[in-house]
Amino acid sequence: MECMLRNFRKTLTTVALCGSALAAGLQAPLPVEAVSTAATQIQLFPGRADALVNGVPATLEEPAVVLQDSLFVPSRWLADQMGLQLSWNEATRKISLVTPKAYLEFDADHQTVSVNGEIIAFDEAASLRNDRLMVKLSWIAPFLNMTYTYDEASRSIAIRYIGQVSTAYKESALTADDAQPNSKPIAKFAFDKPVYRLGEPVHIVDLSYDPDAEGLPGYEWTGKEEAYFKPGTYTVTLKVKDGRGNESEPFSKTIQVTDSSYLTELEYPYYTNSVGSIFSYDAGVVSASVYGSEKKQTVPVLVRQPEDRTLLRGMRTSPVAAPGFLYEDTVSGSARLYTSYVNGMNSSSQLSIVIRNQDQSKPVQVTTTRKSISAPSVYNPVRAYKTLEDYMTAPASDEELTIQPGEAVIYAASPVLSPGQGVQSIYDIQTDGKIDVAYIMTPPGLQAYDLGKYKAIPQAVGDETGTFPVSEVSWEIDARELNNQLSLTIGDDQVEPKLTGTDKRNGQAAQHPGYAGVHYRIELKTKGKLAAALHPKGGFFQGTLRVNGQTLELPEAGLTPKEIVLLGRTENSQDTALVIELMATDRTKLPLELLVLPLADK
């Protein structure tokens, strides 16, 4: 025995150093909160059944014993002292032990031990003595957060067990197929302060975690709001799920909201939402703040509607059922050619733009300065905003085309359209003489000499074609003295004259839905902080928006009258303006409402 203890002592010294380092790491502060642990001190005397537990005498069911220079201790007694779960499974004839670091299974029949599913030889970790399972102390110590040392004077082994943290941690039920027990995740959070004002953003620090480090893909909040707009006490509850579907116990905290105002419901999204975000339009809240008599405010707005770029708009909401000319007119100088048609024939077709030089004595030069054309699609009317977006971001060009006196040429031709497919295009051109422009739908491969075969197509339901003298509109809004909410509308006569045009085919006023094809540039001048938003007051908006050169991503389905998009925000006094660019599709229902809100320092 003396020799065995000397050898055991040498082995113990090395293991104790490793165990101490491990214990030091395990005692590092947890990131969630301070937790309490219970340390257990055990003193064992090899070969004796008596022991001391926290200084109190105790009796072992089987004395600790040194076998092959290693100390073995009775597993049941050790588990009881440390509050661990040791159980016998009659069906599998295995003993399982749940430790802080591993799930262990001892199979004496097959002389194996499983550590989190990994198999090792039984005698590397355990031994049977008098029908009792004995475990090797040096092997099991790392799994138990345990350190131990040998005392020469008392010829005893002192064990220090750090214990398990006192938290809401609970093991899930084990099944026969588990290689390792899966722990319930812990839901936990904290507010950055206990009391908030009305409309003050509530900041929540998420302290939830999964003891098995499997991640937390599922969060279920109850009572959580970004801010509260009525005074009172609110309870917020959180439950989380780990990667295996185990659900935490609910965790709740209360928050107090005083009757002191920080932000109103109207103001809140203007201060806190990200640019380009969509938020709900509460007509009651907005009307009380913006349209109430005590809140009305006007500011200087300079509107320009120059008639220096003619818009030839060729559009039809119903499909084109026969080949022929859809629209034609004469332009000179700058023009915007805007088309949107759907092939309603039973065979493939092609939309072409034909230009004829009116002058019989000299050539005319046509320069394309910007363009965009969509790919054929059955969803073309729905995705028309993409063509506008491409047009707004397209670089300027200078493609030149010379047309001889009296000559007609195919200026542009769409890709081939299958039945039901549509196409949309925008071309900005500059000419040095008068030209006739015609939009024509024909079978694919139209040549100039074929033009005489086709006649004008009669007007049909959904025909939204015409010539408009204005295609560029600019606003300069002087908001430097703005001290209240401001509402301005596009598409009615509140701020600007309505845009009108003529249908060349019959000389009547042309419809102008959505001001499609018109480019708006709105400069909002300020000397302080403000936010601007767009609201489809008339019922619907689809199109493209750019603010200070950045395109905003809008929903494909467009905006409804119950929605607002935050256009932009000036953050400090050095920001002197917001520049908003806008183009709408023909699906847009005017008017559009521009909402501007001055922002206080918060």
C-alpha positions as CSV (number, residue, x, y, z in Angstrom):
1,M,0.0,0.0,0.0
2,E,2.9,2.4,0.9
3,C,4.5,1.9,-2.5
4,M,1.1,2.3,-4.3
5,L,0.5,5.6,-2.5
6,R,3.9,6.9,-3.4
7,N,3.2,6.2,-7.1
8,F,-0.3,7.6,-6.8
9,R,1.1,10.8,-5.2
10,K,3.4,11.3,-8.2
11,T,0.5,10.8,-10.6
12,L,-1.7,13.1,-8.5
13,T,0.7,16.0,-8.6
14,T,0.6,16.2,-12.4
15,V,-3.2,15.8,-12.6
16,A,-3.8,18.3,-9.9
17,L,-2.0,21.0,-11.9
18,C,-4.2,20.4,-14.9
19,G,-7.3,20.2,-12.8
20,S,-6.4,23.5,-11.1
21,A,-6.0,25.2,-14.5
22,L,-9.3,23.8,-15.6
23,A,-11.0,24.9,-12.4
24,A,-9.6,28.4,-12.8
25,G,-11.1,28.7,-16.3
26,L,-14.5,27.4,-15.1
27,Q,-14.6,30.0,-12.4
28,A,-14.4,32.9,-14.8
29,P,-17.4,35.3,-14.5
30,L,-20.5,34.3,-16.5
31,P,-21.5,36.9,-19.0
32,V,-25.2,37.0,-17.9
33,E,-25.1,37.9,-14.2
34,A,-23.4,37.1,-11.0
35,V,-24.3,33.5,-9.9
36,S,-23.9,31.7,-6.7
37,T,-22.0,28.4,-6.5
38,A,-21.7,25.9,-3.6
39,A,-18.1,24.5,-3.0
40,T,-17.8,21.1,-1.4
41,Q,-14.7,19.9,0.4
42,I,-14.1,16.2,0.7
43,Q,-11.3,14.4,2.4
44,L,-10.8,10.7,1.5
45,F,-8.5,8.1,3.1
46,P,-7.5,5.3,0.7
47,G,-8.5,1.9,2.0
48,R,-10.8,3.4,4.7
49,A,-14.6,3.8,4.7
50,D,-14.5,7.0,6.8
51,A,-14.3,10.4,5.1
52,L,-14.9,14.1,5.9
53,V,-17.4,16.2,3.9
54,N,-17.0,19.9,4.6
55,G,-15.4,18.9,7.9
56,V,-18.3,16.6,8.9
57,P,-17.6,12.8,9.3
58,A,-19.2,10.6,6.6
59,T,-19.1,6.9,5.7
60,L,-18.5,5.5,2.2
61,E,-20.5,2.6,0.9
62,E,-17.2,1.2,-0.4
63,P,-13.8,2.5,0.6
64,A,-11.7,4.5,-1.9
65,V,-9.0,2.2,-3.3
66,V,-5.7,2.6,-5.2
67,L,-5.6,0.3,-8.2
68,Q,-2.6,0.4,-10.6
69,D,-1.4,3.7,-9.1
70,S,-4.8,5.4,-9.5
71,L,-7.4,6.2,-6.9
72,F,-10.9,4.8,-7.5
73,V,-13.9,6.2,-5.6
74,P,-17.5,4.8,-5.3
75,S,-19.5,6.5,-8.0
76,R,-22.9,6.5,-6.1
77,W,-21.4,8.1,-3.0
78,L,-19.5,10.7,-5.0
79,A,-22.6,11.7,-7.1
80,D,-24.7,12.0,-3.9
81,Q,-22.1,14.4,-2.3
82,M,-22.0,16.6,-5.4
83,G,-25.7,16.6,-6.2
84,L,-25.3,14.8,-9.6
85,Q,-27.8,12.6,-11.4
86,L,-26.7,8.9,-11.4
87,S,-29.2,6.4,-12.6
88,W,-29.5,2.7,-13.6
89,N,-31.4,1.8,-16.8
90,E,-32.8,-1.7,-16.5
91,A,-33.6,-2.0,-20.2
92,T,-30.1,-1.2,-21.4
93,R,-28.3,-2.4,-18.2
94,K,-26.2,0.8,-18.2
95,I,-25.4,3.3,-15.5
96,S,-25.6,7.0,-16.6
97,L,-24.1,10.0,-14.9
98,V,-24.9,13.6,-15.8
99,T,-21.9,15.8,-15.1
100,P,-21.4,19.6,-15.8
101,K,-19.1,18.7,-18.7
102,A,-20.3,15.4,-20.2
103,Y,-22.9,12.7,-20.2
104,L,-21.4,9.4,-19.2
105,E,-22.7,5.9,-19.6
106,F,-21.0,2.8,-18.0
107,D,-21.7,-0.6,-19.7
108,A,-20.1,-3.2,-17.5
109,D,-21.6,-6.1,-19.6
110,H,-19.7,-4.9,-22.7
111,Q,-16.8,-3.4,-20.7
112,T,-17.2,0.1,-22.3
113,V,-17.8,3.7,-21.2
114,S,-19.5,6.3,-23.4
115,V,-18.4,9.9,-23.1
116,N,-20.9,12.1,-25.0
117,G,-21.2,9.2,-27.4
118,E,-17.5,8.5,-27.7
119,I,-16.6,4.9,-26.6
120,I,-13.5,4.1,-24.5
121,A,-12.5,0.9,-22.6
122,F,-14.1,0.3,-19.3
123,D,-10.9,-0.1,-17.3
124,E,-9.6,3.3,-18.5
125,A,-12.3,4.9,-16.4
126,A,-13.9,2.5,-14.0
127,S,-13.8,-0.7,-12.0
128,L,-16.3,-3.0,-10.3
129,R,-15.6,-3.7,-6.6
130,N,-18.1,-5.7,-4.5
131,D,-20.8,-5.0,-7.2
132,R,-20.3,-1.3,-6.9
133,L,-19.1,1.0,-9.7
134,M,-15.9,2.7,-8.8
135,V,-14.6,5.6,-11.0
136,K,-11.0,6.7,-11.5
137,L,-10.6,10.1,-9.8
138,S,-8.1,11.4,-12.2
139,W,-10.3,10.5,-15.2
140,I,-13.6,11.9,-13.9
141,A,-12.2,15.1,-12.2
142,P,-12.2,17.2,-15.4
143,F,-15.9,16.4,-16.0
144,L,-16.9,17.5,-12.5
145,N,-15.1,20.9,-12.3
146,M,-13.2,19.2,-9.5
147,T,-9.6,19.7,-8.2
148,Y,-7.8,17.5,-5.7
149,T,-4.4,17.3,-3.9
150,Y,-2.6,14.7,-1.8
151,D,-1.7,15.5,1.8
152,E,1.4,13.6,3.0
153,A,0.9,14.3,6.7
154,S,-2.6,12.8,6.9
155,R,-2.1,10.4,4.0
156,S,-5.4,11.6,2.5
157,I,-6.7,13.1,-0.7
158,A,-8.5,16.5,-0.4
159,I,-11.1,17.1,-3.1
160,R,-12.6,20.5,-3.9
161,Y,-15.8,20.5,-6.0
162,I,-16.8,23.9,-7.2
163,G,-20.4,22.9,-7.7
164,Q,-23.0,23.9,-10.3
165,V,-24.3,27.4,-10.7
166,S,-27.6,28.3,-9.1
167,T,-29.6,29.5,-12.2
168,A,-32.8,28.6,-14.0
169,Y,-30.9,25.9,-15.9
170,K,-32.8,22.7,-16.2
171,E,-32.0,19.6,-18.0
172,S,-34.4,18.4,-20.7
173,A,-35.8,14.9,-20.4
174,L,-33.3,12.3,-21.6
175,T,-34.1,9.6,-24.1
176,A,-32.4,6.3,-24.8
177,D,-31.0,7.7,-28.1
178,D,-29.4,10.8,-26.5
179,A,-25.6,10.9,-26.7
180,Q,-25.6,13.9,-24.4
181,P,-28.5,15.5,-22.5
182,N,-29.8,18.6,-24.2
183,S,-30.3,21.5,-21.8
184,K,-33.2,24.0,-21.9
185,P,-32.1,27.4,-23.1
186,I,-32.3,30.4,-20.7
187,A,-34.5,33.4,-21.6
188,K,-33.2,36.5,-20.0
189,F,-33.1,40.2,-20.8
190,A,-32.7,43.6,-19.1
191,F,-34.0,47.1,-19.8
192,D,-31.3,49.8,-19.8
193,K,-33.4,51.7,-17.2
194,P,-36.6,51.0,-15.2
195,V,-38.6,54.1,-16.1
196,Y,-39.4,55.6,-19.6
197,R,-41.3,58.6,-20.9
198,L,-44.1,58.4,-23.5
199,G,-42.6,57.7,-26.9
200,E,-39.1,57.1,-25.6
201,P,-37.3,54.2,-27.4
202,V,-37.0,51.2,-25.1
203,H,-33.6,49.6,-25.2
204,I,-33.5,45.9,-24.3
205,V,-30.3,44.0,-23.6
206,D,-30.7,40.4,-24.6
207,L,-29.0,38.1,-22.1
208,S,-30.5,34.8,-23.3
209,Y,-28.2,31.9,-23.9
210,D,-28.1,28.2,-24.6
211,P,-25.9,26.1,-22.2
212,D,-25.3,23.7,-25.1
213,A,-24.2,26.5,-27.4
214,E,-26.6,25.4,-30.2
215,G,-27.8,28.9,-30.9
216,L,-31.3,30.4,-30.3
217,P,-33.2,30.4,-33.5
218,G,-36.6,31.1,-31.8
219,Y,-37.6,34.2,-29.9
220,E,-41.2,34.8,-28.7
221,W,-41.9,38.2,-27.1
222,T,-45.1,39.2,-25.4
223,G,-45.8,42.8,-24.5
224,K,-42.7,44.1,-26.2
225,E,-43.0,47.5,-28.0
226,E,-40.4,49.8,-29.4
227,A,-42.0,52.6,-27.3
228,Y,-45.1,53.1,-25.3
229,F,-47.5,56.0,-25.8
230,K,-49.8,55.6,-22.8
231,P,-48.6,55.8,-19.2
232,G,-48.7,52.7,-17.0
233,T,-46.9,49.6,-16.0
234,Y,-46.1,47.1,-18.8
235,T,-45.0,43.5,-18.5
236,V,-42.6,42.1,-21.2
237,T,-42.1,38.3,-21.4
238,L,-39.6,36.3,-23.4
239,K,-39.3,32.7,-24.3
240,V,-36.5,31.3,-26.5
241,K,-36.0,28.0,-28.3
242,D,-32.7,26.3,-29.1
243,G,-31.7,24.4,-32.2
244,R,-33.4,21.2,-31.0
245,G,-36.7,22.9,-30.3
246,N,-36.3,22.9,-26.5
247,E,-38.1,25.9,-25.1
248,S,-37.0,28.0,-22.1
249,E,-39.1,28.9,-19.1
250,P,-40.8,32.3,-19.7
251,F,-38.8,35.3,-18.3
252,S,-40.7,38.5,-17.5
253,K,-39.8,42.0,-16.4
254,T,-42.0,45.1,-15.9
255,I,-41.4,48.6,-17.2
256,Q,-42.8,51.8,-15.9
257,V,-44.0,54.5,-18.4
258,T,-44.6,57.9,-16.9
259,D,-47.0,60.6,-18.2
260,S,-44.1,62.7,-19.5
261,S,-43.8,63.1,-23.2
262,Y,-40.6,62.3,-25.2
263,L,-42.1,61.7,-28.7
264,T,-45.6,61.5,-30.0
265,E,-46.8,58.6,-32.1
266,L,-46.6,60.9,-35.2
267,E,-43.0,62.0,-34.4
268,Y,-41.6,58.6,-33.4
269,P,-40.9,57.1,-36.8
270,Y,-39.5,60.3,-38.1
271,Y,-36.9,60.3,-35.4
272,T,-36.1,56.6,-35.1
273,N,-36.9,54.7,-38.3
274,S,-34.2,54.0,-40.9
275,V,-34.3,55.9,-44.2
276,G,-36.4,53.9,-46.7
277,S,-38.4,52.1,-44.1
278,I,-42.2,51.8,-44.4
279,F,-44.4,52.7,-41.5
280,S,-48.1,52.8,-40.8
281,Y,-50.1,55.9,-41.7
282,D,-52.5,56.7,-38.9
283,A,-54.9,59.2,-40.4
284,G,-56.2,60.3,-37.0
285,V,-52.8,61.0,-35.5
286,V,-51.5,62.8,-38.6
287,S,-54.6,64.8,-39.2
288,A,-54.6,66.1,-35.6
289,S,-51.0,67.1,-35.9
290,V,-50.6,68.3,-39.5
291,Y,-54.1,69.5,-40.5
292,G,-55.3,70.8,-37.2
293,S,-55.8,74.6,-37.4
294,E,-53.3,75.3,-34.7
295,K,-50.6,73.3,-36.5
296,K,-51.0,74.6,-40.1
297,Q,-47.9,76.2,-41.6
298,T,-46.8,77.3,-45.0
299,V,-43.4,77.8,-46.4
300,P,-42.1,79.3,-49.6
301,V,-42.1,76.8,-52.5
302,L,-40.7,77.7,-55.9
303,V,-42.1,75.5,-58.6
304,R,-40.7,75.2,-62.1
305,Q,-42.5,73.4,-65.0
306,P,-40.3,74.2,-68.0
307,E,-41.8,73.3,-71.4
308,D,-38.4,72.5,-72.9
309,R,-38.7,68.7,-73.1
310,T,-41.9,67.4,-74.7
311,L,-43.2,64.1,-73.3
312,L,-44.7,61.7,-75.9
313,R,-46.4,59.1,-73.9
314,G,-47.7,56.0,-75.5
315,M,-49.6,53.8,-73.1
316,R,-52.5,51.4,-73.0
317,T,-53.7,49.4,-70.1
318,S,-55.5,46.9,-72.4
319,P,-53.4,44.7,-74.7
320,V,-52.8,45.7,-78.3
321,A,-55.0,43.3,-80.3
322,A,-53.9,44.1,-83.9
323,P,-50.8,45.5,-85.6
324,G,-50.6,49.2,-86.5
325,F,-49.6,52.7,-85.4
326,L,-50.4,53.4,-81.8
327,Y,-49.5,57.1,-81.6
328,E,-47.5,59.7,-83.5
329,D,-46.7,63.4,-83.2
330,T,-44.1,65.9,-84.1
331,V,-41.3,67.1,-81.8
332,S,-38.3,69.4,-82.1
333,G,-35.4,70.0,-79.7
334,S,-35.6,67.9,-76.5
335,A,-38.1,65.1,-76.1
336,R,-38.9,62.1,-73.9
337,L,-40.3,59.1,-75.6
338,Y,-42.2,56.9,-73.1
339,T,-43.9,53.7,-74.1
340,S,-45.7,50.9,-72.3
341,Y,-47.7,48.3,-74.3
342,V,-48.7,44.6,-74.1
343,N,-48.9,42.2,-77.0
344,G,-52.5,41.1,-77.2
345,M,-52.2,39.2,-80.4
346,N,-52.0,35.4,-80.9
347,S,-48.6,35.6,-82.4
348,S,-45.3,37.3,-81.6
349,S,-44.9,41.0,-82.2
350,Q,-42.5,43.8,-81.7
351,L,-42.9,47.4,-80.6
352,S,-40.9,49.9,-82.6
353,I,-40.2,53.6,-82.5
354,V,-40.1,55.2,-85.9
355,I,-38.5,58.6,-86.6
356,R,-39.0,60.5,-89.8
357,N,-37.1,63.6,-90.8
358,Q,-39.7,66.3,-91.8
359,D,-37.2,68.4,-93.7
360,Q,-36.9,67.5,-97.3
361,S,-33.7,69.5,-97.8
362,K,-31.3,68.7,-95.0
363,P,-30.5,65.9,-92.6
364,V,-31.5,65.9,-88.9
365,Q,-29.4,64.6,-86.1
366,V,-30.9,62.8,-83.2
367,T,-28.8,62.3,-80.0
368,T,-29.9,59.9,-77.3
369,T,-29.0,61.3,-73.9
370,R,-30.5,58.7,-71.6
371,K,-32.5,55.5,-72.1
372,S,-34.0,52.4,-70.4
373,I,-35.9,49.5,-71.8
374,S,-37.4,46.5,-69.9
375,A,-37.2,42.9,-70.8
376,P,-40.4,41.3,-72.2
377,S,-42.6,40.0,-69.4
378,V,-46.2,39.1,-68.7
379,Y,-45.7,41.1,-65.4
380,N,-44.5,44.2,-67.2
381,P,-47.3,46.5,-65.8
382,V,-46.5,45.4,-62.3
383,R,-42.7,45.8,-62.7
384,A,-42.8,49.1,-64.6
385,Y,-41.1,50.8,-61.6
386,K,-37.9,48.8,-62.4
387,T,-37.6,50.5,-65.8
388,L,-37.9,53.8,-64.1
389,E,-35.3,52.8,-61.5
390,D,-33.0,51.8,-64.3
391,Y,-33.6,55.0,-66.1
392,M,-32.9,57.1,-63.0
393,T,-29.6,55.4,-62.4
394,A,-28.5,55.0,-66.0
395,P,-25.4,57.1,-67.0
396,A,-25.8,59.8,-69.6
397,S,-25.1,58.9,-73.2
398,D,-24.5,60.6,-76.5
399,E,-25.5,58.1,-79.1
400,E,-26.0,60.0,-82.4
401,L,-28.2,59.1,-85.3
402,T,-28.3,61.1,-88.6
403,I,-31.5,60.9,-90.6
404,Q,-31.4,62.0,-94.2
405,P,-34.0,64.5,-95.7
406,G,-37.4,63.0,-95.7
407,E,-36.1,59.6,-94.5
408,A,-37.9,57.4,-92.0
409,V,-35.9,55.0,-89.8
410,I,-36.5,52.4,-87.1
411,Y,-35.0,54.3,-84.2
412,A,-35.6,51.6,-81.6
413,A,-37.2,48.1,-81.6
414,S,-38.1,46.1,-78.5
415,P,-37.2,42.5,-78.1
416,V,-39.7,40.1,-79.6
417,L,-42.9,39.9,-77.5
418,S,-44.7,36.6,-77.1
419,P,-48.5,36.7,-76.7
420,G,-49.3,38.3,-73.3
421,Q,-45.9,39.9,-72.9
422,G,-45.4,43.6,-72.4
423,V,-42.5,46.0,-72.7
424,Q,-41.7,49.5,-71.4
425,S,-39.1,52.0,-72.6
426,I,-37.9,55.5,-72.0
427,Y,-35.7,57.5,-74.4
428,D,-34.5,61.0,-73.9
429,I,-33.5,62.5,-77.2
430,Q,-32.2,65.8,-78.5
431,T,-32.8,66.9,-82.2
432,D,-31.6,69.8,-84.3
433,G,-34.7,69.8,-86.4
434,K,-38.3,68.7,-86.6
435,I,-39.1,65.0,-86.6
436,D,-42.2,62.9,-86.6
437,V,-42.2,60.1,-83.9
438,A,-44.5,57.1,-84.2
439,Y,-45.0,54.1,-81.9
440,I,-46.0,51.0,-83.9
441,M,-46.7,47.4,-83.0
442,T,-46.0,44.9,-85.8
443,P,-44.8,41.3,-86.4
444,P,-41.0,41.0,-85.6
445,G,-38.4,42.3,-88.1
446,L,-40.1,45.6,-89.2
447,Q,-38.3,47.4,-92.0
448,A,-38.8,51.1,-92.9
449,Y,-40.2,50.2,-96.4
450,D,-42.9,48.1,-94.7
451,L,-44.4,51.1,-92.8
452,G,-47.0,51.8,-95.6
453,K,-48.7,48.5,-94.8
454,Y,-49.9,49.6,-91.4
455,K,-52.7,52.0,-90.4
456,A,-53.5,53.8,-87.1
457,I,-55.1,51.6,-84.5
458,P,-58.3,53.0,-83.1
459,Q,-58.4,54.3,-79.6
460,A,-59.4,51.6,-77.0
461,V,-60.4,51.4,-73.4
462,G,-57.4,52.1,-71.2
463,D,-55.7,54.3,-73.8
464,E,-53.5,56.8,-71.9
465,T,-51.6,58.3,-74.7
466,G,-50.8,62.0,-75.4
467,T,-48.3,64.7,-75.9
468,F,-47.3,66.8,-72.8
469,P,-45.2,69.9,-72.9
470,V,-43.7,69.3,-69.4
471,S,-41.6,66.2,-68.5
472,E,-39.3,67.8,-65.8
473,V,-40.6,69.5,-62.7
474,S,-38.6,71.0,-59.9
475,W,-39.5,72.3,-56.5
476,E,-37.4,74.4,-54.1
477,I,-38.9,74.3,-50.6
478,D,-37.5,76.8,-48.2
479,A,-37.9,75.0,-44.8
480,R,-35.3,77.0,-43.0
481,E,-38.0,78.6,-40.8
482,L,-40.1,75.5,-40.4
483,N,-41.1,74.9,-36.8
484,N,-44.1,72.6,-37.3
485,Q,-45.2,69.7,-39.4
486,L,-45.7,70.5,-43.1
487,S,-47.8,68.8,-45.8
488,L,-47.4,69.5,-49.5
489,T,-49.1,67.6,-52.3
490,I,-47.9,66.5,-55.8
491,G,-50.6,66.2,-58.5
492,D,-53.2,68.7,-57.4
493,D,-53.3,72.5,-57.5
494,Q,-52.3,73.1,-53.9
495,V,-48.6,73.8,-54.8
496,E,-48.3,73.5,-58.5
497,P,-50.6,73.8,-61.6
498,K,-51.8,70.4,-62.8
499,L,-49.8,68.9,-65.7
500,T,-51.9,68.7,-68.9
501,G,-51.5,67.5,-72.4
502,T,-53.2,66.8,-75.7
503,D,-54.0,63.6,-77.6
504,K,-52.8,64.5,-81.1
505,R,-55.2,61.9,-82.7
506,N,-58.4,63.8,-81.7
507,G,-57.1,67.1,-80.3
508,Q,-58.8,66.4,-76.9
509,A,-57.2,66.7,-73.4
510,A,-55.0,63.6,-72.7
511,Q,-55.2,61.6,-69.5
512,H,-52.1,61.9,-67.3
513,P,-52.4,59.1,-64.7
514,G,-49.6,59.1,-62.1
515,Y,-47.8,61.8,-64.2
516,A,-46.0,58.8,-65.6
517,G,-42.9,59.8,-67.5
518,V,-42.4,63.0,-65.5
519,H,-39.3,63.4,-63.5
520,Y,-39.6,65.4,-60.2
521,R,-36.7,67.0,-58.4
522,I,-37.5,68.4,-55.0
523,E,-34.9,70.3,-53.1
524,L,-35.8,70.7,-49.4
525,K,-33.6,73.5,-47.9
526,T,-33.1,73.6,-44.2
527,K,-30.7,75.0,-41.6
528,G,-31.4,72.3,-38.9
529,K,-32.6,68.8,-38.4
530,L,-35.7,67.6,-40.2
531,A,-37.2,64.4,-41.7
532,A,-39.2,64.0,-44.9
533,A,-41.7,61.2,-45.9
534,L,-44.0,60.3,-48.8
535,H,-47.6,59.3,-48.4
536,P,-49.8,58.0,-51.3
537,K,-52.7,60.3,-50.3
538,G,-54.5,59.6,-53.6
539,G,-54.6,55.9,-53.0
540,F,-51.4,54.2,-54.4
541,F,-47.8,54.9,-55.4
542,Q,-45.5,52.8,-57.5
543,G,-42.3,54.2,-58.9
544,T,-38.8,55.0,-58.0
545,L,-37.3,57.4,-55.4
546,R,-33.8,58.7,-55.0
547,V,-32.7,60.9,-52.1
548,N,-29.4,62.7,-52.2
549,G,-28.4,60.3,-55.1
550,Q,-29.3,57.1,-53.3
551,T,-32.1,54.9,-54.6
552,L,-34.6,53.8,-52.0
553,E,-35.8,50.2,-52.2
554,L,-39.6,50.1,-52.2
555,P,-42.0,47.1,-52.1
556,E,-42.7,45.6,-55.5
557,A,-46.4,45.9,-54.8
558,G,-46.0,49.7,-54.2
559,L,-47.3,51.8,-51.3
560,T,-50.9,51.9,-50.1
561,P,-52.7,54.9,-48.5
562,K,-52.1,53.3,-45.2
563,E,-48.3,53.4,-45.6
564,I,-45.6,56.1,-45.4
565,V,-42.0,55.8,-46.6
566,L,-39.3,57.7,-44.8
567,L,-37.4,59.6,-47.5
568,G,-34.6,61.1,-45.5
569,R,-33.4,62.9,-42.5
570,T,-30.9,65.8,-42.0
571,E,-28.9,64.9,-38.9
572,N,-27.2,68.3,-38.0
573,S,-27.0,71.9,-38.9
574,Q,-24.3,71.2,-41.5
575,D,-26.8,69.3,-43.6
576,T,-28.4,72.1,-45.7
577,A,-30.7,70.2,-48.0
578,L,-32.5,67.0,-49.0
579,V,-32.7,66.4,-52.7
580,I,-35.6,64.1,-53.6
581,E,-36.1,62.7,-57.1
582,L,-39.3,60.9,-58.0
583,M,-40.8,59.2,-61.0
584,A,-44.2,57.4,-60.8
585,T,-45.7,54.7,-63.0
586,D,-49.1,55.1,-64.6
587,R,-50.6,52.9,-61.8
588,T,-50.0,55.7,-59.3
589,K,-53.0,57.5,-58.0
590,L,-52.4,61.2,-57.4
591,P,-52.0,63.2,-55.3
592,L,-48.9,62.3,-53.4
593,E,-48.3,63.9,-50.0
594,L,-44.9,65.1,-49.0
595,L,-44.7,65.3,-45.2
596,V,-41.9,67.3,-43.5
597,L,-41.2,67.3,-39.8
598,P,-38.6,69.5,-38.0
599,L,-36.6,67.5,-35.5
600,A,-35.6,68.7,-32.0
601,D,-32.5,67.5,-30.3
602,K,-33.3,64.3,-28.4
